[in-house]
Amino acid sequence: MIQRFPRIRLFTFLLIVAMPIAAFAADSVGRLSGGGSVMDWQLNALNYDSITLRVVSPSGEVFAKEFKSGKAVQLRLSDLGELEEGSYTYELSVSPTVSGDVKSKLAKARAAGDDSAARKIMKDAGLSFVSQTGTVTVANRAFVFSGLVESDSNDISTSARKGPITVNDQVIPDDLIVQGSACVGLDCVNNENFGFDTIRLKENNLRIHFDDTSTQAGFPANDWRLVANDSASGGSSKFSIEDSTSNKTPFTITAGAATNSIFADSTGRIGLRTSTPVLDLHINTSNTPAIRLEQNNSGGFTAQTWDIGANEANFFVRDVTGGSLLPFRIRPGAPTSSLDVSSDGDVGLGTGSPGTNLHVFSTATTDAQVGLGPSPHLATGPGFFFSYSGAGIARGVAVLDTRPDASAVAPNPSIRILTADVQAMIIDNQQFIGLGTTTNPDAPIHYTNGANQARLTTAGAWQDASSREAKENIYDLEAEEALKTLRELKPVHFVYKVLPTDGKVGFIAEDVPEMVATPERQNLSALDIVAVVTKVVQEQQKTIDQLNQRIAQLEQERQQ
């Protein structure tokens, strides 16, 4: 016969009524109330900028909402989207009000990489992470929450139980040895079927409390509690380890957690959803195993969240705060040292031993390129790339092919600069420079635009483009306008400011006649002036020829 020795507390009814108040007095953010279609939190006196509510559905879907200071903190059924029946876990996170001076000091400490200084600033400012977790239940398309706490079996009056109950504590002033199984709790029965259980707790409120009574200085005295399930209506089915002294719950497992949710093997390796971890931490799931790194703003720093994850498409880093952008991705099958940073900071792309600050390497027989822009090496759109190529000339803004043996596979290995997919400049393997559309300059400087060509010869002489095919509206220069222009030219002595000892003679662009002036009047074309002088000299030569002819005629007449 198993005897039960309950401890009947006084004022059972008052205790049942008062329990909700006691339970919620420990809530760090506010008291939860409501039911039906809306749940409310009656906030404690807090100095905050905002409160973030995050709710996890029974299937793991996450809902989040932010409430600015002064706004009611509420959860509506409509907020949850596709409604699921069951227990929802919530977390309230408080973002405190932080002064501009504290933010400035924290920013300086962060920029200097001084974490110790940052922690001191946070401590001096009284910044700490304040949060509250709990559960609400949805049943029959409504929130189920009455604010009641389930009474302890020990608190139910004796009239509610069958048979006589002896109301006495039992004290055993020696060791207790039970050579069998033990059941503790008012719901234990005679001939309890223990199965393989050695110790069983059997009531509607299950707790094991570790009450350390140490009082001597220097000895640890913290109290702990093992908690099975919430006592409040609508609460969570869970197992928790509670730091009773600090009123904190550092560890919780909710009912329904998958087998091997957390598994530590004999070597200390941790498996998440796997009992055979291969490395120190092994995460196994059917869809995108990932970890989240979330910095809240309770410490005065700007909130920022990053995800690191992987799946069949890529390994990635996701900037959640920035709009779930993916600034870093690696595709499956990427070769070894696709991106490799050496010990001295050099970066290799395709090489594990970069020889420069940025070293791009490829063993491909076609191209190894560095490309920038929306469409490098394409026929449409702008682009920029350097190409180590054996496949001929590619399109872009810059093409580089300098292999020693490139001449065997490319007729003119060169650096080429293109704009709008049209070549603007080339420096070839003879050190000739081509400007315009020419692909094979035949002089040290060679300019071409269709039939219009100009070049600097190997002898150092500049040859302007002068083909008829490049010109139109051609008509003779009149002698009078040429003479007028020549008369208005004012030759001067001068030196360039950058070469004050090198005397020159020439003209001032701003002072020359309109006929030989350039539109911006900053430069002069020698051929323009040569053309004017040529026309004047030609006319003078005609006059000389006429005078010579007249002199000859007069000489002939005199001799007759």
Salt bridges, closest charged atoms under 4 A:
GLU66 OE1 - LYS68 NZ 3.37
ASP101 OD2 - LYS105 NZ 3.37
ASP124 OD2 - LYS120 NZ 2.88
ASP155 OD1 - ARG9 NH1 2.73
ASP187 OD1 - ARG161 NH1 3.83
GLU192 OE2 - ARG200 NH1 2.77
GLU192 OE2 - LYS202 NZ 2.76
ASP197 OD2 - ARG200 NH2 2.82
ASP230 OD1 - LYS238 NZ 3.17
GLU242 OE2 - ARG225 NH1 2.58
ASP265 OD2 - ARG269 NE 2.86
GLU294 OE2 - ARG54 NH2 2.79
ASP307 OD1 - ARG292 NE 2.74
ASP307 OD2 - ARG318 NH2 3.04
ASP367 OD2 - HIS377 ND1 3.86
ASP421 OD2 - ARG395 NE 3.09
ASP442 OD1 - HIS446 ND1 3.14
ASP442 OD1 - ARG455 NE 3.25
GLU488 OE2 - LYS484 NZ 2.66
ASP502 OD2 - LYS504 NZ 3.38
GLU514 OE1 - ARG521 NH2 3.18
GLU539 OE2 - LYS535 NZ 3.74
GLU539 OE2 - LYS542 NZ 3.39
GLU555 OE1 - ARG558 NH2 3.01
